[in-house]
Amino acid sequence: MFGGEALLDSQQQSEVEEIKAFYDSVYYADARPAASPALLRHYDRLHHKMSLGTSPAVLDVACGLGEWLKVCEDKGASVAGIDLSEKAIDICRQVMPQGEFYAQAAETLPFADGSFDLITCLGSLEHFVDPVGSMREMVRVARPGAKVLLLVPNKDFLSRKLGLFRGTYQVDAKEVVRTLPEWHELFRAAGLRVTDRWKDLHVLDPDWIARGSPITWPIRAAQAAVLPILPLRWQYQVYHQCAIAET
């Protein structure tokens, strides 16, 4: 089977078009094919943690500018990506001409059943119109024994609970943040079983702390300092490694 059956109604389609316009005209308006050293270091550590085999097939859903996929490709993977933004996908095609990239919504993936050894969606599910439908598509294109890696924001993030953080500016498009138990319910509904979880500590890097206005640096430094000691339930984002649930 090539392509799934997840269909969006007219209202959802309209919402997808609005989100796409935001990413093309605002989020990626000035995007360039260059990744920060901090991000590349983070993705290099992530690749090591995932313990991928020889020449795996990797799909990144909502791949953005493809920084994660480029790290995977450089280490021997064949790569594919999908993202709403035409601008982001154009950059992916420039950087990884051997990859397979599509600019479209993730609720129907343009890949055959059982195509990938690893499917990732890193910090994007909260922006999807139909997150369960998109995850079911990830399950469909996963090979037997494949891993699915999801990075999701946590509604119980301590700074959010204290009123010090109200979300990213992508909330202007769509941003539905859930608690970790709520995310787990969605994963189960999509046919995924969580096998491991860990904190997202990419902010433990001077490049991240010194990003933006110097006025914000002390706040960002304080957040970076406290995240390693906070329990998982109070983290900003949490990685979930999943397997396909047995039916």
N, C-alpha and C positions, 0 to 999 in steps of 0.2 A: 504494500500500500504506500502511495506517495501522497503525503498531505493528509491532515486529519479532518475531523468532522466538526471541530469547534467553530461555530458561526456566531457572529455578533449581530445583535438586532440593530435597527436603524439608529436608535439613540446611542448605543455603544459605538457604532461606526462614526457618528458625529463627534463623540467625545475623543475617539482616537485621532480624528483629523485635527481637532483643537490641540491635543497634546503634541502631535507631530509638528504643527506650526510653531509651537513654543520652542521645541528643541532645535528646529532648523533656523528660526529667526532670532532666538534669544540665547539658549544654552550653548549651542555650537556656532553662534554667529561669527566668531573670530577664531574658530578652531584651526589648529595647525598640526601637522604630523610630527609631534615631538612629545615625549613623555618625560616627566620629572625624574631625576635620579632616585628620589625617595620612593616614588611609585614603583619604579623598576626593581628596587631592592625588596620592597614588600612582595611583589609578584614573584620574584625569584625565590623568596622564602616559602611562599604559598605553593609554588610548583614542587619544591623539595618535599613539603609536608604531604602532598597528595600522592607521592610515590607512584607516578605513572610508569607504565611499562614502555617497551620499545615501540616507537612510531605509533602512538595512540591517535585516535581520531577525536578531536575536541571541538565541541560546539559551545559558543558563548552567546547566550540569549540576552538581548539588550547590550550588545558588545561595545557601544560607544565608539571611541577612536581606536579600539583594538589593542591597547597596551598589554593586557593580560594575554591575549592570543599571540601577540608577537613574541612574548617570552616563551610561550609553549612551542611556537614554530621554531624558534632559535634552538630549542632543545630537542627537536626531532619530530614534533607532532604535525599531523595534517590538520588544518584548522578551518572552521566555518563560523560565521557570525551572522546575526540578524539584529537589526535595530530600526526603530521608526524613522530616524533621521537620515535623509539622503546625504546630507553633508558629512555626517559621521561615516557612513558606509563608503562614500567616495574616498575618504582618507584611508580607510581600511584597505581598499583595493589598491591604492597607491603604495602603501607600506608592505602589503602582503599579496602580491599579484597571483601567487599560486593558491591562495585561499578561495573559499566560496562564500560570497556575501550577498545578503538581500536586505533591501530597505522596505520593511513591512512590519505589521503587528505580529506579536508572538503567539496569538491565540490559534493560528494555523501555521505550522512550520513546513517549509517547502522541502522536506527531506523524507526519504524512505524509512519505513519501520526498521528499527535495529541498526542504525547507522553509526552510532558514536559510543566511545568508551568512557567519555567524561562529558557531562553537560553542566555548564555553570550559568548562574544568574547572580551577579554580584552587585547588590545594592540597588535593585531595580523593581523587584516584585511589588513594592508599595506604590509604584506609579502605573501599574497595569490596570486596564479596565476589567479584565477577567483573569485574575491570578490563578485560580484553580484550573480553568480551561487551558491556560498556557503551560502549567505544570503537567497536566495530563498529556499534552503534546510532547513535553520533555520525556515523559515515561515512554511514550510510543516510539520515539526515535532512539531510545537507549538500547544498547546491545545487552545480551544476558551477562550479568555480573558488572554492568556499568555503574559508575558513581555519578551522583548528582550533587553538586555543591551549590548551596544557596546562602547568600549573605543578606540578612534582613535587619531593619532597624527595630528597636525595642521601645515600645510605648512606656515601659517602666524605667527607662533611662533616668538615672538620678537627677541630672540637670533639668530634664524635662519635667519630672515630678515636682521639682522646686520652682518651676516657672522661669528657669534661666535659659531654656532652649525651646524654640517653638517650631523647629523643623528647618529644612533646607529651603532655598528660594524656589526649588522645583515644586513646592506646594502651590505655586501659582498655576501650574499645569494640573497635577493630580498627585496627592501624597496621602495614602491611607496607612498610618502606622498602627501596628497591633502589638499586644503583649506576646511574650514567647509562647504561652499556652495557646493563644489564639492562632498564632502562626502554625503551631504543631497540628491543630485541628485542620487547617487548610492543607498542610502537607499530607495528612492521612486521607483527606477527601480526594486528593489527586492521585493516590496510590503510591505514596512515598513513605519510607520508614527511616527515621533518624537513627544513624549509627554512631555519630560523634558530633560534639559541639565544642566550639572554642571562641575565645574573645577575639574581636578585631582590634588589634593594637597597632595599626598602621600609623597612628598619630604619634607614636614614640620615635619621632624623627625630627631633627632640627629644621629640615626643609619645610615640614608641615607646620611646625610652631611659628616659623618666621614668615608664613604666607599672609598676604593682605596687609592691612594697616598696622603699623607698630603699636598702635593703641590696643589692639586685640592680642598682642603677643603674650602678655602676662596671663590672660584668661586661657588662651590655648595651651600655654605651658602648664598651668594648674590642672587643666583637664587631662593632659597627657600624663601628668604625674600621678593622678588619682586613679585612672582607669585600671592599671594592673592590679590594684588591691581591692577593687570593687568586685563583689560576687557577680556571677553571670547574669543574674536576674536584673541587675542595675546597669548593665553595659549599654553603650550606645548602639552598637551593632554586634550581631552574633553570627558566626559561621555555622552552618548545619550541613554535615556530610550525610547524604541519604543513599539508601539502596531502594530498588524497586520492591514494593511490598508483594508478598506471595498472595495469589488469589485462590 
